[in-house]
């Protein structure tokens, strides 16, 4: 599973994980090497879709943060698992 640090057990999982990490958390470098590795492993269509999914999630997160959308109480345990407390977000 990706969340626990193990490599995903799907075809081209390590390449997919490396690209998503480069696009979402390791943003201090250009993601071309990771993109090229995923293209080589899975093809350009898979890489394009992976980049599109990452971009959509990033856009939605920024939009929701920007408008101050509240986190439903039922999702607070998930928020804690992700490392933040929704009560600490300034609104």
N, C-alpha and C positions, 0 to 999 in steps of 0.2 A: 504494500500500500504506500502511496506517495507520502501521505501525512506523517507516517511514522519513520521516515528516513530510509526505508528499504526501497529498492528499485521496483517500479511497477511491473507486474507479471503480464504485460501485454506486448505484442510485437512492437518494436521500436519504442518501448517505454522509456529507456534511459535517454534517448534523444528527445523525446517529447517532454520529459521532465526537465532536461537541461534548457530547452527553449523556453518553457513556461517560467522557469526560475529566472532566466535572463530577461524576460519581458516584464516580470512582476516584482522581483525582489533584488536581483543583482543588476540594477539599472545604471551602474557606474561604468559599464563598458558596452560597446556595440554588440548586438545579438547575432551578427552575421555568421560567426562560426557555428553557433548552435542551430541556426536556421539551415545552413548548408548541410550540417550533419543529419538533420531530420529529412531534408529533401533527398539526400543520398539513401537514407534508410527506408523511407516510406513514400517518397514521391512528392512532387510539387503541390498536388491537390490537398494532401493531408497537411502539409506545412501551411498552406494558405488557410485552411479551415482552423487549424490550431491557433494561428495568429489572429484570425477573426474572433474566435471565442475569447482569447485573452483580452483583445481590444474591447470587446463588448462588456466583459466583466469590469474592466478598469473604468470604462465610461459610466457604467451604471453605478459603480461604487462612488465615483466622484460626484455624480449627479445627486445621488441620495445623501451623501455627506453635505453637499452644497446647499440643498434645500432643507437640511435638518430633519430628514425623515427619521421618526423614532424607531427604535428596535422593539418589536413586540416582546412582552415579558416572557412568552413561551420560548423565545430564542435566546434569552439571557444565558442559559447554560452553554449553548453553542458559542456565544460571544466569549464567555470565560475560557472555553477550550481553545479559542483562537487567540486568546491573550489580551483581551480588553474588557473593560467594564462599561456598558452602555450608559450608566449613571454618570460617568466621568466625562462624557462627551458634551461640550458646551452647546447649548441650543439657544 
